Amino acid sequence: DPEELNLEKVPMDVSILFIDIEGFSAITEGYNQIRVNDMVERHFSSYLECIRRYDGEIIETSGDGLMIIFKGGTLVELSRKAVEAAMDIISENRRLNREVKFPWGPVHLHLGINSGEAWVGSTKMKSLSGERWVYTASGLVTVLAARIGCLSCESRLYVGPETHACLGPPYISECIGPHRLKNIKKPVLIYHIKQPPIFC
């Protein structure tokens, strides 16, 4: 019932995963658009199952990117779900690169995760032509997740310090040092999650 929907933003703990395709502008400029669209749909359709498996929700899309939110749990639970989903996506990406060849070569991803408190709910846009409501998560947590993802290359998963603090064993990580991120005053420690956990 639309009348019963609570459209106000509320603060809540989340993990945000950003994914986009490395070198997408050059691919779009240099190759047939039908082939490019086939690649995007094939890959993103495969990633969707990975996202749903860990209760993630896609809340924003662009031509080559996805913003995924994990909410409704503790920061530890949400951080681990986001990392597990990202690792599954990396595995799916490798499988697709083995099975499907494109003229521009293998598909690589940028992947970034950040965790913390964000404002989650609907953003209202009003104009003379009407209103539009967009469900999203806003705040520094989201901005940092996007900036961290921009640093990633060759389908490496990079996470911020809050996400990293929630992981621990059996996750294997490497600190790649403090990085200055666009429009962020203080350097942010970035961690590379090197491989998925192995369970007996």
For each residue, the residues with C-beta under 8 A, 3 or more apart:
1: 4 5
2: 5
3:
4: 1
5: 1 2
6: 10 121
7: 121 122 124 133
8: 121 122
9: 119 120 121 122 123 138
10: 6 119 120 121
11: 117 118 119 120
12: 71 117 118 120
13: 71 73 74 75 78 115 116 117
14: 69 70 71 78 115 116 117 118 120 137 141
15: 69 70 75 78 79 81 82 113 114 115 163
16: 67 68 69 70 82 113 114 115 118 137 141 142 145
17: 56 66 67 68 69 70 82 85 86 111 112 113 145
18: 65 66 67 68 110 111 112 113 145 146 148 149
19: 47 65 66 68 86 89 109 110 111 149
20: 24 62 64 65 66 109 110 149
21: 24 27 40 43 64 65 107 108 109 110
22: 107 108 109 110 153 154 155
23: 26 27 104 108
24: 20 21 27 28 63 64
25: 28 29
26: 23 29 30 104
27: 21 23 24 30 31 36 39 104
28: 24 25 31 33 36 63
29: 25 26
30: 26 27 104
31: 27 28 35 36 102 103 104
32: 35 36
33: 28 36 37
34: 37 38
35: 31 32 38 39 102 103
36: 27 28 31 32 33 39 40
37: 33 34 40 41
38: 34 35 41 42
39: 27 35 36 42 43 100 102 107
40: 21 36 37 43 44 63 64
41: 37 38 44 45
42: 38 39 45 46 96 100
43: 21 39 40 46 47 92 93 96 107
44: 40 41 47 48 66
45: 41 42 48
46: 42 43 49 50 92 95 96
47: 19 43 44 50 51 66 89 92 93
48: 44 45 51 52 58
49: 46 52 53
50: 46 47 53 54 85 88 89 92
51: 47 48 54 56 57 58 66 68 85 89
52: 48 49 55 56
53: 49 50 84 85 88
54: 50 51 70 81 82 84 85 88
55: 52 70 72 81
56: 17 51 52 68 69 70 81 82 85
57: 51 68 69 70 71
58: 48 51 61 66 67 68
59: 67 68 69 135 136 137
60: 65 66 67 134 136
61: 58 65 66 67
62: 20 65
63: 24 28 40
64: 20 21 24 40
65: 18 19 20 21 60 61 62
66: 17 18 19 20 44 47 51 58 60 61
67: 16 17 18 58 59 60 61 136 142 145 146
68: 16 17 18 19 51 56 57 58 59 82 85
69: 14 15 16 17 56 57 59 120 137
70: 14 15 16 17 54 55 56 57 73 78 81 82 85
71: 12 13 14 57 78 120 137
72: 55 78
73: 13 70 77 78 81
74: 13 77 78
75: 13 15 78 79 115 116 162 166
76: 79 80 166
77: 73 74 80 81
78: 13 14 15 70 71 72 73 74 75 81 82 115 166
79: 15 75 76 82 83 113 115 159 162 163 166 167
80: 76 77 83 84 166 167
81: 15 54 55 56 70 73 77 78 84 85
82: 15 16 17 54 56 68 70 78 79 85 86 113 115 163
83: 79 80 86 87 113 157 159 163 167 171 193
84: 53 54 80 81 87 88 196
85: 17 50 51 53 54 56 68 70 81 82 88 89
86: 17 19 82 83 89 90 111 113 157 193
87: 83 84 90 91 157 193 195 196
88: 50 53 54 84 85 91 92 196
89: 19 47 50 51 85 86 92 93 109 111
90: 86 87 93 94 109 111 155 157
91: 87 88 94 95 196
92: 43 46 47 50 88 89 95 96
93: 43 47 89 90 96 97 107 108 109 155
94: 90 91 97 98 155
95: 46 91 92 98 99
96: 42 43 46 92 93 99 100 107
97: 93 94 100 106 107
98: 94 95
99: 95 96
100: 39 42 96 97
101:
102: 31 35 39 105 106 107
103: 31 35
104: 23 26 27 30 31
105: 102
106: 97 102
107: 21 22 39 43 93 96 97 102
108: 21 22 23 93 153 154 155
109: 19 20 21 22 89 90 93 152 155
110: 18 19 20 21 22 149 150 151 152 153
111: 17 18 19 86 89 90 149 152 155 156 157 158
112: 17 18 145 146 147 148 149 150 151 152 157 158 159 160
113: 15 16 17 18 79 82 83 86 145 148 157 158 159 160 163
114: 15 16 141 142 144 145 148 159 160 162 163
115: 13 14 15 16 75 78 79 82 141 159 160 162 163 166
116: 13 14 75 140 141 162
117: 11 12 13 14 139 141
118: 11 12 14 16 137 138 139 141 142
119: 9 10 11 137 138 139
120: 9 10 11 12 14 69 71 136 137
121: 6 7 8 9 10 135 136
122: 7 8 9 133 134 135 136
123: 9 133 134 135 136 138
124: 7 131 132 133
125: 131 132 133 134
126: 130 131
127: 130 131
128:
129:
130: 126 127
131: 124 125 126 127
132: 124 125
133: 7 122 123 124 125
134: 60 122 123 125
135: 59 121 122 123
136: 59 60 67 120 121 122 123 142
137: 14 16 59 69 71 118 119 120 141 142
138: 9 118 119 123 142
139: 117 118 119 142 143
140: 116 143 144
141: 14 16 114 115 116 117 118 137 144 145 162
142: 16 67 114 118 136 137 138 139 145 146
143: 139 140 146 147 183 184
144: 114 140 141 147 148 160 181 184 188
145: 16 17 18 67 112 113 114 141 142 148 149 160
146: 18 67 112 142 143 149 150
147: 112 143 144 150 151 181 182 184 188
148: 18 112 113 114 144 145 151 152 158 159 160 181 188 190
149: 18 19 20 110 111 112 145 146 152 158
150: 110 112 146 147 182
151: 110 112 147 148 158 179 181 190
152: 109 110 111 112 148 149 155 156 157 158
153: 22 108 110 156
154: 22 108
155: 22 90 93 94 108 109 111 152
156: 111 152 153 192
157: 83 86 87 90 111 112 113 152 192 193
158: 111 112 113 148 149 151 152 176 190 191 192 193
159: 79 83 112 113 114 115 148 163 164 167 173 190 191 193
160: 112 113 114 115 144 145 148 163 164 188 189 190 191
161: 164 165 188 189 191
162: 75 79 114 115 116 141 165 166
163: 15 79 82 83 113 114 115 159 160 166 167 191
164: 159 160 161 167 173 189 191
165: 161 162
166: 75 76 78 79 80 115 162 163
167: 79 80 83 159 163 164 171 173 193
168: 171
169:
170: 197 198 199
171: 83 167 168 193 197
172: 193 194 195
173: 159 164 167 191 192 193 194
174: 191 192 194
175: 189 190 191 192
176: 158 179 190 191 192
177: 189 190
178: 187 188 189 190
179: 151 176 187 188 189 190
180: 184 187 188
181: 144 147 148 151 184 187 188
182: 147 150
183: 143
184: 143 144 147 180 181 188
185:
186:
187: 178 179 180 181
188: 144 147 148 160 161 178 179 180 181 184
189: 160 161 164 175 177 178 179
190: 148 151 158 159 160 175 176 177 178 179
191: 158 159 160 161 163 164 173 174 175 176
192: 156 157 158 173 174 175 176
193: 83 86 87 157 158 159 167 171 172 173
194: 172 173 174
195: 87 172 198
196: 84 87 88 91
197: 170 171
198: 170 195
199: 170
200:
